[in-house]
Amino acid sequence: MGLLKKNGFATVDWILVAVIILIGVVVLIPYTVSEKQDKSIQICVKNLREIDKAMRIWQLDKGKPPDAAVTFADITPYLADGVSTNCPSGGQYVVTGLTNPPSCTIPGHVLANEGE
């Protein structure tokens, strides 16, 4: 008769559940942030590739020499639909000439050579 019937969770049980959930959130946050950054870099490099292709097509179409200067205004008609002229991480793409590949102002966002 002296036994108490326990209904529901006690305060300690709720605190334990909250701590477990917080630990899970703290562990998962770096992974989601890292994935978002990786995705931005992938999109940036993809855009740089498309800009480089547009530069080459412009060169062939206009009969320009390999060392010709090129601007975004020159290659805009040759860019595929959906290619942004701004990096998704907030950087700017830089186009100077056919001897230099397009680049991004954010460090680490680089167009690797095909041979690498």
Secondary structure by P-SEA (a helix, b strand, c coil): ccbbbbccccaaaaaaaaaaaaaaaaaaaaaaaaaaaaaaaaaaaaaaaaaaaaaaaaaaaacccccccccccccccccccccccccccbbbbbbccccccccccccccccccccc
